[in-house]
Amino acid sequence: MKKIGFHIVLLLILGISVSAVEGDCDVRALKNELIRELRPDYKYDSSNISRFVFESQKQGTEVQIPMFSGESYRLLFNTAGIPTDFEIKIYDKKVGSNNRKLLFSAKGSESDNKHVFIYEPEKPKTMYVDYFLPGIDEKGVTGCIVFLMGYKIG
């Protein structure tokens, strides 16, 4: 009987912690909004959800995006799940590489009306998306950025 009670408490704690990380980020709705931006010319390829728990110091993360030659791509970002300022930068090489070139940049904040950003690279090749978020003093604040990639052949 004690084992059953322990497992119930463990599941409750797990459920609460997962919902805390989810925060105000309705991934399905944010992703569906981006999928509409693909039509009619592009087909869905892949997506990535970057979740953040904000800290007092600024933070960032990098996501690698592989691409194939011979196709045209549309990269979409939905930042409606970020409750603070943010910056998105796309580079041709990973962090720490020599001669790293900035290909695209977007900045915004929660108060901006614009939360969907679109980039169509001229030449498909592996790219690196960097997300930058400021530090905040408030504890327990979470958010996400939804990335989606579409392609068309030719």
C-alpha positions as a LaTeX table, in Angstrom:
\begin{tabular}{lrrr}
\hline
Residue & $x$ (\AA) & $y$ (\AA) & $z$ (\AA) \\
\hline
Met1 & 0.00 & 0.00 & 0.00 \\
Lys2 & 2.88 & 2.37 & 0.77 \\
Lys3 & 4.33 & 1.72 & $-2.69$ \\
Ile4 & 1.06 & 2.74 & $-4.37$ \\
Gly5 & 0.92 & 5.96 & $-2.35$ \\
Phe6 & 4.55 & 6.68 & $-3.16$ \\
His7 & 3.94 & 6.17 & $-6.89$ \\
Ile8 & 0.87 & 8.42 & $-6.84$ \\
Val9 & 2.83 & 11.21 & $-5.13$ \\
Leu10 & 5.69 & 10.71 & $-7.60$ \\
Leu11 & 3.32 & 11.00 & $-10.58$ \\
Leu12 & 1.72 & 14.14 & $-9.13$ \\
Ile13 & 5.13 & 15.77 & $-8.68$ \\
Leu14 & 6.13 & 14.79 & $-12.21$ \\
Gly15 & 2.89 & 16.20 & $-13.63$ \\
Ile16 & 3.31 & 19.49 & $-11.78$ \\
Ser17 & 6.94 & 19.86 & $-12.88$ \\
Val18 & 6.10 & 19.12 & $-16.54$ \\
Ser19 & 3.27 & 21.64 & $-16.53$ \\
Ala20 & 5.58 & 24.22 & $-14.95$ \\
Val21 & 8.05 & 23.84 & $-17.82$ \\
Glu22 & 5.21 & 24.09 & $-20.36$ \\
Gly23 & 4.19 & 27.51 & $-18.96$ \\
Asp24 & 2.18 & 29.63 & $-21.39$ \\
Cys25 & 3.59 & 27.78 & $-24.36$ \\
Asp26 & 0.80 & 26.18 & $-26.39$ \\
Val27 & 3.14 & 24.42 & $-28.81$ \\
Arg28 & 0.37 & 23.00 & $-31.00$ \\
Ala29 & $-1.22$ & 26.43 & $-31.57$ \\
Leu30 & 2.12 & 28.14 & $-32.20$ \\
Lys31 & 3.17 & 25.42 & $-34.64$ \\
Asn32 & $-0.18$ & 25.50 & $-36.48$ \\
Glu33 & 0.23 & 29.24 & $-36.97$ \\
Leu34 & 3.58 & 28.61 & $-38.66$ \\
Ile35 & 2.25 & 25.78 & $-40.84$ \\
Arg36 & $-0.28$ & 28.23 & $-42.32$ \\
Glu37 & 2.67 & 30.41 & $-43.39$ \\
Leu38 & 4.05 & 27.54 & $-45.50$ \\
Arg39 & 1.04 & 27.27 & $-47.77$ \\
Pro40 & 0.69 & 26.99 & $-50.71$ \\
Asp41 & 4.30 & 26.84 & $-51.95$ \\
Tyr42 & 6.17 & 25.00 & $-49.20$ \\
Lys43 & 5.83 & 21.57 & $-47.62$ \\
Tyr44 & 6.42 & 20.88 & $-43.95$ \\
Asp45 & 9.85 & 19.41 & $-43.24$ \\
Ser46 & 10.58 & 19.55 & $-39.53$ \\
Ser47 & 10.24 & 21.58 & $-36.35$ \\
Asn48 & 12.03 & 22.23 & $-33.09$ \\
Ile49 & 10.69 & 23.56 & $-29.81$ \\
Ser50 & 13.23 & 25.35 & $-27.60$ \\
Arg51 & 11.95 & 25.66 & $-24.02$ \\
Phe52 & 13.43 & 28.09 & $-21.55$ \\
Val53 & 13.32 & 28.58 & $-17.79$ \\
Phe54 & 14.46 & 32.15 & $-17.33$ \\
Glu55 & 17.31 & 32.91 & $-14.96$ \\
Ser56 & 18.84 & 36.03 & $-13.49$ \\
Gln57 & 21.68 & 35.98 & $-16.02$ \\
Lys58 & 21.19 & 36.17 & $-19.75$ \\
Gln59 & 21.18 & 32.90 & $-21.62$ \\
Gly60 & 21.38 & 31.49 & $-25.09$ \\
Thr61 & 21.31 & 28.27 & $-27.02$ \\
Glu62 & 22.21 & 27.12 & $-30.50$ \\
Val63 & 20.30 & 24.77 & $-32.81$ \\
Gln64 & 21.85 & 23.21 & $-35.93$ \\
Ile65 & 19.67 & 23.09 & $-39.07$ \\
Pro66 & 20.83 & 20.71 & $-41.83$ \\
Met67 & 19.63 & 21.46 & $-45.37$ \\
Phe68 & 19.98 & 19.77 & $-48.74$ \\
Ser69 & 21.08 & 21.43 & $-51.97$ \\
Gly70 & 18.56 & 21.64 & $-54.80$ \\
Glu71 & 15.69 & 22.71 & $-52.56$ \\
Ser72 & 14.39 & 26.09 & $-51.42$ \\
Tyr73 & 13.69 & 26.52 & $-47.72$ \\
Arg74 & 11.53 & 28.71 & $-45.55$ \\
Leu75 & 12.51 & 28.99 & $-41.89$ \\
Leu76 & 9.79 & 30.20 & $-39.53$ \\
Phe77 & 9.96 & 31.21 & $-35.87$ \\
Asn78 & 7.02 & 31.81 & $-33.54$ \\
Thr79 & 8.06 & 33.78 & $-30.46$ \\
Ala80 & 4.60 & 34.29 & $-28.93$ \\
Gly81 & 5.66 & 31.91 & $-26.14$ \\
Ile82 & 8.47 & 34.20 & $-24.95$ \\
Pro83 & 7.38 & 36.60 & $-22.18$ \\
Thr84 & 10.39 & 38.93 & $-22.48$ \\
Asp85 & 12.86 & 40.42 & $-24.95$ \\
Phe86 & 14.64 & 38.01 & $-27.27$ \\
Glu87 & 17.00 & 37.89 & $-30.19$ \\
Ile88 & 17.30 & 35.27 & $-32.94$ \\
Lys89 & 20.42 & 35.09 & $-35.10$ \\
Ile90 & 21.21 & 32.65 & $-37.90$ \\
Tyr91 & 24.84 & 31.97 & $-38.79$ \\
Asp92 & 26.62 & 29.92 & $-41.44$ \\
Lys93 & 28.95 & 28.30 & $-38.88$ \\
Lys94 & 28.67 & 27.11 & $-35.30$ \\
Val95 & 29.70 & 29.12 & $-32.24$ \\
Gly96 & 33.46 & 29.47 & $-31.96$ \\
Ser97 & 34.17 & 29.02 & $-35.67$ \\
Asn98 & 36.43 & 31.42 & $-37.54$ \\
Asn99 & 34.86 & 33.75 & $-40.12$ \\
Arg100 & 31.34 & 33.13 & $-38.83$ \\
Lys101 & 28.87 & 35.11 & $-40.93$ \\
Leu102 & 25.51 & 36.46 & $-39.75$ \\
Leu103 & 22.79 & 35.52 & $-42.26$ \\
Phe104 & 19.61 & 36.70 & $-40.47$ \\
Ser105 & 18.68 & 38.51 & $-37.29$ \\
Ala106 & 15.40 & 39.28 & $-35.52$ \\
Lys107 & 14.70 & 41.08 & $-32.25$ \\
Gly108 & 11.51 & 41.51 & $-30.33$ \\
Ser109 & 9.73 & 41.65 & $-27.02$ \\
Glu110 & 6.47 & 40.51 & $-25.49$ \\
Ser111 & 4.91 & 43.92 & $-26.20$ \\
Asp112 & 5.60 & 43.66 & $-29.95$ \\
Asn113 & 2.68 & 42.70 & $-32.14$ \\
Lys114 & 4.98 & 40.75 & $-34.43$ \\
His115 & 5.81 & 37.27 & $-33.21$ \\
Val116 & 6.28 & 35.32 & $-36.46$ \\
Phe117 & 9.60 & 35.74 & $-38.25$ \\
Ile118 & 10.41 & 34.25 & $-41.66$ \\
Tyr119 & 13.77 & 33.70 & $-43.33$ \\
Glu120 & 14.29 & 32.21 & $-46.79$ \\
Pro121 & 17.99 & 31.44 & $-47.30$ \\
Glu122 & 19.45 & 32.00 & $-50.77$ \\
Lys123 & 21.73 & 28.97 & $-50.64$ \\
Pro124 & 20.75 & 25.89 & $-48.68$ \\
Lys125 & 23.49 & 24.59 & $-46.37$ \\
Thr126 & 23.79 & 23.73 & $-42.71$ \\
Met127 & 22.93 & 26.76 & $-40.59$ \\
Tyr128 & 23.04 & 27.53 & $-36.89$ \\
Val129 & 20.22 & 29.32 & $-35.09$ \\
Asp130 & 21.16 & 31.12 & $-31.87$ \\
Tyr131 & 18.52 & 32.26 & $-29.38$ \\
Phe132 & 19.44 & 34.96 & $-26.86$ \\
Leu133 & 17.32 & 35.88 & $-23.83$ \\
Pro134 & 17.99 & 38.51 & $-21.17$ \\
Gly135 & 18.25 & 37.70 & $-17.50$ \\
Ile136 & 15.19 & 38.46 & $-15.36$ \\
Asp137 & 14.79 & 38.68 & $-11.59$ \\
Glu138 & 11.39 & 37.00 & $-11.44$ \\
Lys139 & 11.58 & 33.29 & $-10.58$ \\
Gly140 & 9.71 & 30.46 & $-12.27$ \\
Val141 & 9.12 & 32.25 & $-15.59$ \\
Thr142 & 9.13 & 29.88 & $-18.56$ \\
Gly143 & 8.70 & 30.21 & $-22.31$ \\
Cys144 & 9.43 & 28.71 & $-25.68$ \\
Ile145 & 10.29 & 29.50 & $-29.26$ \\
Val146 & 8.81 & 27.28 & $-31.96$ \\
Phe147 & 10.89 & 26.78 & $-35.10$ \\
Leu148 & 9.49 & 25.20 & $-38.25$ \\
Met149 & 11.12 & 24.48 & $-41.59$ \\
Gly150 & 9.45 & 24.01 & $-44.95$ \\
Tyr151 & 10.87 & 23.23 & $-48.37$ \\
Lys152 & 9.98 & 23.27 & $-52.02$ \\
Ile153 & 11.84 & 21.35 & $-54.68$ \\
Gly154 & 13.36 & 23.29 & $-57.53$ \\
\hline
\end{tabular}
